[in-house]
């Protein structure tokens, strides 16, 4: 019997050395018994992506894309799935047997799964605040729409740079309100929201902790901070101390990777085995 041909996948980005995607995907391959699969990292910037894609052969199953490649990949995929088109960001490229590259977005799935994992039973969130206005914010708006929240508040560091997320929201049929992070209404809106999603880089949301000092949150109010390094973040610690529920950033990383595994391999992702490997890797970094 002929041995199965090795299959390849990788995460691309710039920089990418910090990525934990290999930990997650390799753990999945081990648990699924896919001994002929491999998953690597490749440091690729926006102007190098087209050249890298041109080198892919039939051994490649797919690619995970991190920043700054989520927007440019939209123009390089042969076909973009509707959700990724609406969101305006591709974080997954799948290579078909015929060589076609299919752009997909698993970030939305990761956000929804993370929030559902920590929401108390029976909770029906109706209000949300999204902090940040980049590619992850667009995915967050789509995720909130799946949860039935169509009018979230978006807090942006610069309202002049919210064009892409406004366009994405319009395509989704979502009608967010936009405020600058320094607006007077910010403290009250943060403290009363059913869901708050932080999409800022590590440390950028730290000043928001002052808005929680001395306040008590309901036990069904959820904060998802997409940062997974240096956990808990200052905002997560303050939210938890005030009585709210936390969705750690690693949950989004875990669930979006699980969906990538399913799309690339055709098998349901072994999420618990992936979770164990991820937590061990995070602990080792600390």
Secondary structure, DSSP 4 states (H G I P E B T S, - for coil): -PPPPPEEEEEEESS-TT--HHHHHHHHHHHHT-TTEEEEEEE--GGGHHHHHTT--TTEEEEEE-TTSTTHHHHH-SEE-HHHHHHT---EEEE-TTS-EEEE--HHHHHHHHHHHHSPTT-----EEEE--SHHHHHHHHHHHHTT--S-EEEES-GGG-HHHHHHHHHHT---EEEETT-TTHHHHHHH-SEEEE-SPTTTTGGGGGGTTT----TT-EEEE---TTSSPHHHHHHHHTT-EEE-HHHHHHHHHHHHHHHHHSS---HHHHHHHHHHHHHHH-
